[in-house]
Structure formats: C-alpha cells, structure tokens
Amino acid sequence: MSQFFKGASKDALDFLKRTLEFDPNKRLTIEQALKHPFVRQFHNPAEEIVCNKIIHIPISDAKKLSVKEYRDALYADIYQKKRDQRKKF
C-alpha cells in the first residue's frame, strides 16, 4: 500500500488496509472504523444514526450489471419506496 499511496500517513495506510480486508471477519466494523485515528475527528456519536437491522439491497447478485445499470436500479428502488411512503400519508 505504501508504494501505491506514496506520501500517505501511517494512519491512512493502516485504515485502508484494515477497511479493505477481504475477509469480513478480519475487516474493521463501522464502529471500529469510526474510532480509528485516521477518521476519529469525524466521529460524533451524538449525530450518528445507528441502524439495528441488516440492510438487504434488492438487486440480485446473480446478474452482472454495469455501474450505470446498478445505480439506476438502486435509484429506481429508492424512488418507488418514497412513492409508496407518500401514498400511505
């Protein structure tokens, strides 16, 4: 990493290495990442929303999409959910 990101601080390199870890059991959790020295200055528990459930993206991984197709599908899903919420009220 240090050869690829020349001039990056030790904390920046450590943060990248630990957040880009392939094995999810070894990767930093979001709570750990927010306490990491590289981003600790941005961590404010009083202003952070915590989601206590797993978020499932409604797009199948079985079909490969381009970045634009994936983005468009996500936006379409968000738009539909907002429309459904407005109908309830």
Order of alpha helices (4+ residues) and beta strands (2+ residues): alpha-alpha-alpha
